[in-house]
């Protein structure tokens, strides 16, 4: 299956990435025949769409609440029909309080000679996100108590925030701080904190059942190509694909929120949705060169975990799987006490220690991510969702092996029963017969037989139609 998935290289698109993509929407066997023609897969159009949205969103200055967050959701509205839910500053959401909106007008520091050495106009990370206003003169030692640098990346601006504390401050490259001489420094931070609303961008796609799968990502940093935008563009593209399905078994909901406070607001305001949510994926930090991986759900071994493992095996050939951990950000809140919605964090480098050096810095720009990596994450996530869609429990109505051609379902067209080697779809007809015991789900059967779950599409449909199988889970 993986060889088929990687078979056809797409042409390089120089405006999008410097290397060709080796993934295509057409799955073919070794003879070039289509393996799974009913399986919709992303292709070049989706790859271009991912990068276009990344480039469009990247320049916007975002914070937890503020005009940039609204602007970003408006941009996304041009791609998919999201609605925006709003919740007022000061509202209690579980143990948290929704903060004020935040806006930066200007922020700078001038040295004793009148040189502007730190300036928001040079880079948005120059001032802490949610910094309080301040204006005055301070000496060098006092100023340094309000300046953050990263000695490990001496030429970049680290991103810092003071969301829930009354503080003001700047960030600057460490090399620049080393050159700051004694004396009096002029400081001006013109920021606005005002009552407003927390916004959550949402999209709902109904399925055959009310049980929901939640796809989420956070949208609350200025810039931040990898940590902030990579998960958002993948999540948006997943919903563009989900819209195209002729039918969906599960219902799907997209939620784009400010990190942590958005998740807390969603959990507090939508207990009815939480009760119907069978699990979910949070996408974030998934555009860099590290392998696609999963931080598993707290419950572990759920369909959310198993489906993504299956997808990684099929798409990348490498299962990168980590146990549930605290670096899953919003996924942690959904797995937590009183919620217990099995949610996996999907990332590449991730925010864990040793993840990637550019984390929360001005070096996390468009050069750090690629359309190829975003596309591979998208494809893996999509295959995981399509795996979940097919993971049902079936029971055979026969005793021993049925005489298939008597029921009009023999897979001659796949090379079975004519003296040659059957294709993988033909093999699936035989593989399901001894395993459909009403206890194993289809993914367990596929994994046990070392076959992709999609190989069973046709035989399941034909066996159900012939009355050889019954569905045990609706």
Steps between C-alpha positions, in 0.01 A plus 500: 500500500774745596686425175180577311451820696850617416492379141433814302709812558331832450680774312687754707321830555776751564274756663399249764803293589849425378459122486251287307214329680500122475141451598197491274125468512509189283576169671618235256624146526822376345327478162379858516137402555301696757496322835231688688306714252233591756753653741521878469854621566660844503718598207679795345205738543495439874877539521476840334207597720694417817790723402281782375318519833830481688642795306181702541469449876867533589534883504197555726566612860292270721455468874257308722229758439531791263450639150762269345315192618182627338688586181645149487156340534370729224779371273407141580134577426604553139610134491232320698164614642593534866280675754645703786383457859576791734537503879541820701800617698451424870290186452594213728582181309572220743787627718601765248388853410487621140757782470488832320584556136850623421640739242845653442531851359871553554776384733868596507814560705754777433852483641677793672617625159148509357539186287188284480639158595175304547196575288168325440517643147808282439335178619171422678677287763689809622224562756346234722154389395255654748765739633349778710556859382804680636679827425799651673876493555679215677862415553662205327476261796130563548434468127675163485250364753235556231692367198500135390766345277599149398876438529460178301368697202693825540377664179123449535213657689351251748121508525378566853161577648349630824143385442383473858730732692543875533839545338674685221799397298699458182692230316811549292790304354750400768790648303329838504450492875871433548575835336271707725713744701423658841280806507139613478268342241174641367221245490159518337245220483171616350271198530128475549320248722126531481185297557398305193432142398677168469433351158481137397480416131277195453372276225265204537444220249220258589537127449285190522537506879509788748826388657763761418869504425661831594784644294665795671794735476610823665527837330639751746861596424638773281669340200607150614509290183558167672371566852168663427418478131608154382227327700239755396558462126496119526176504703333738253603285203368187672157663514518603136548131425233381745247720320560300182405164645170372362421373849662498842435248775613727783420867539803730497564831669786743442603741774767769466560684826761681708712241678384378843242772571319406178494132592379584851226719356388226259490237776308732734250630244422182307442210744246354256763483228757354737256222589473406131871527417657157462850641456710739303827619358681822581736607222794725579871539418472275197681676218867442588735226380458260794281192435125519548416363844227457759483570871246235589182547700506453877276194467742357240402235249189694391382512141658849487843350576462185294374679189790744498748215546344328199520822299865560583585146395324548166612854419851539642598142581611613846291493818615781731291452811547659840297445819259762627700791638468858622637646176175427316363842607126505428489124454593476868191696602268269311660192650484650847282432803132565449527512120670175394462547125782293344690759300839447336754770425636476145835669447845464353769665714244609757547729798661229714860547618732441209218556253640782287731786587294768324196441724341829615747718316524723193681213326168313483425645159398373157848361436452251784198328347432358156201415287630145476500452876159662541362279226641184657341595834172568322510169317579308819219672688259438214586130478448478878152652472410274209623206710269601784211530255550135402569353842182309585426160646350233275371150560488231235165323451664185360649189654857426393577658163212599272486393136541860380401462135169351612428842654626690196801652673798302374794736420596364158567853377783526753681189382350261754395148395659507157829338584707814549594722790210715619538873561482638850127570456444140397697380800280708730194289404674198648657686792173623644326161497668343806533826691149652491407363842303798633779579745791636295449826317611537141820682591602214728433259214700711255794529738492129582506418128767767435280671245374857460147542627403644160557161338179385673273770354358286221471166675322654801253676270437183298472273805253736666292518183497120472410453865831331581584768757302702749620820667519469877564866587241687295 
